[in-house]
Amino acid sequence: MRKLIYDPLVALMEYYEGKKILTSTRDRSTLSVEERLKSRIIDGDRIGLDDDLAEALKKHPALDIINLFLLDGMKVVGELFGAGKMQLPFVLQSAETMKAAVSYLEPFMEKTEKSAKGIMVIATVKGDVHDIGKNLVDIILTNNGYQVVNLGIKVPIEQMLEAAAEHKAHAIGMSGLLVKSTLVMKENLQIMRDRNISLPVVLGGAALNRRYVEKDLREIYGDNLAYAADAFDGLHFMGRLATGEGVAVAKEEQDTSGNVDAVAEAKQRLQERGGVMIRPAADAAEVKALSALLGDEAKYYDGVPSQEVMIAELGERVIGGGRFYRVAEDTTLLEGLTIIPEQSRTGASLDLLKRMVAQARTENSDANVVILADPDNKMQVMLWKGIGFEQVNADDRRVERISVMREEWRVAYGREPVILFARPGVGIVKRSQDKSKEPSTDGAALRSNVARDLPIPQPPFWGSRLVENIPLDKVFEYVNDVALIRGQWRVKRGKRTPEEYRKELDEKIYPKFEELKLIAKREALLAPKVIYGYFPCKSDRNRVIVYRPVGFQGDMLYEEWGKGYEDGKVYQEWQVFDFPRQTSGRGLCIADFFRSVDEEGFDVLPLHIVTVGAKASQYTAKLFEEGNYSDYLYFHGLSVETAEALAEYWHKSIRIELGIADQDAADLRKLFSQGYRGSRYSFGYPACPNLEDQRQLFVMLHPERIGVELTEEFMLEPEQSTSAIVVHHPEAKYFNV
């Protein structure tokens, strides 16, 4: 029998030994019972809730307690969240308290008293397995007096319409994570329009933005369509319907000159080329929305005129922004340049910076463009130098023009900033007169100037391996806590001071992180598994051709192929990946990073699919159904980021096996910003946006062996899974097409 050497309960007790226990210290003794109930909702405090409810029932009917006091508390919660003064996990604690209070009061209400203010049918669209956003809307609506019919994930439009008819719904809510889901939403709206259905619809999800929904999609469906940036937008949407106001129509968007056609034309041109577009903020409300999106960089936008703020969009989605500060007629300071976490690794940050510089030099190609950078963030400084900025000394004559801004930075951060000026010509958009130097619009006829004739790393085997029993502690080392806390848990600094934010992280968030890791190990909730392999390949223009041994079929393909298969004479073509190519810039395509069919020898294509298992999804579903809303958010976020951590860890293992890990950054955190040789590309992202290419990956790795399946819209299930192709070429970094 194996000796038990790890006891999670003991570990949990050891972790909390000597730590401050956070409990509610609010004194409610002087408050009336009505005020106490409202306060409990706002604080998310259930200790003593039943006693207060019992006392309130002596004075008020149960329905009045809900409508007059409890919902009033939830209204305050919504206002605090909207103002950036309450973080999402604590909003959900309030919702838990609301749910507990309603459950206590239900036996005291007549059945006729339980009618909702409105009914919404809500679902994640066909093919999409992501449900966190949809479920947050469910939580907020349900605990603000509305009825929600939650149909779950991968729901076709027919099922939504049937449920809407059955429950006499006032609205339908559709959710989805990736760009593919926005296309499904568009198809759903076309079907509803063709059937003359005009039921109010609200759309939400990471790939959407308000302009796309309330302008472009409204042209298809009409005015009964709205966009929800978060769960409280969904609440406001239902509130308008309940009061008879209808769906608020967004104002017509235009540039400062009123030339809508010119803006649309410019946007179309940029989208055809690929990359990030920037535009001035439309008004103060859009500046406020950007501030809420960007977290720590929000300080740069407080009270700033909208004309100084630029909104960054990728496709139809707002992904970040930045601020211009005109220091002098010929000098512009760039501040607060930020991209949301899920886009920060895709090359969008570089696109944003280049376009900001180009905008600053629109009228004067010799204008000075300057950035004040944190000397401790060496990776970022190196990045900016790499795309055309140069560091200057304090005695440079140009520095005098920004002396005031430099002094403010020094006072704020207690150290001297790194001063970076854009080099002449950087960011200026000019069309080459030599057409032969421009990327061809026919991507199939082009190969970029990526370096050739590099040594090919030798893999330890050909074929694939299945790996189980991976230690969770090792995987946890690779969790990106910034992406987890700010991205998944939505805990951002907002308008708080750095000290206040750090205090909350140290006293509430990081202890919760450690607690969840211990629970995951104790309950075996996360089961890391990997299928990975190395495959011989060659490139042919935009295509990567993958080979297999002649005569191999069935199970022989899904294991190590053994020795003797390095000889190309025993290979035959197996799968082909056809990648898109940039039509601007360097004209990059992923195929360029592999040895060509015109060159001797084979290249190596590493692939992997990782998962932390279906039990994670089952556990999060259980937390949601039981009303443990904050734990639902916390654990869902941890499970998703653990899958990402497993992918990062296994990419590291592949680099070790290929013998190129000596080029990794020494600081593990720098791996999250590609501090290593080569790149890891996942389908559905900018360099390889076609999710359909997952099919070839499934043929080659057969990940059903570790419980991973492909939905009809080519997404991985369970949700806590990810796949990638790995490129070893040193010039391979994230880019947009």
Buried (B, 14 or more C-beta within 10 A) or exposed (E): EEEEEEEBEEBBEEBEEEEEEEEBEEEBEEBEBBEBBBBBBBBBBBEEBEEBBEBBBEEBBBBBBBBBBBBBBBBBBBEBBBEBEBBBBBBBBBBBBBBBBBEBBEEEBEEEBEEBBBBBBBBBBBBBBBBBBBBBBBBBBBBBBBBBBBBBBBBBBEBBBEBBEEBEBBBBBBBBBBBBBBBBBBBBBBBBEEEEBEBBBBBBBBBBBBBBBBBEBBEEBBBBBBBBBBBBBBBBBBBBBBEEEEBEEBEEBBBEEEEEEEBBEBBEEBBEBBBBBBBBBBEEEBBBBBBBBBBBBBBBBEEBEBEBBBBBBBBBBBBBBBBBBEBEEEBBBBBBBBBBBBBBBBBBBBBBBBBBBBBBBEEEEEBBBBBBBEEEEEBBBEBBBEBBBEBBEEEEEBBEBBEEBBEEBEEEBEEEBBBBBBBEEBBBEEEEEEEEEEBBEEBEEBBBEBEEEBEBBEBEBBBBBBBEEBEBEEBBEBBBBBBBBBBBBBBBBBBBEEEEBEEBBEEBBEBBBBBBBBBBBBEEBBBBBBBBBBBBBBBBBBBBBBBBBEEBEEEEBBBBBEEEBBEEEBBEEBBEBBBBBBBBBBBBBBBBBBBBEEEEEBBBBBBBBBBBBBBBBEBBBEBBEEBBBBBBBBBBBBBBBBBBBBBBBBBBBBBEBBEBBEEBBEEBEBBBBBBBBBBBBBBBBBBBBBBEBBEBBBEBBBBEBBBBBBBEBBBBBBBBBBBBBBBBBBBBBBBBB
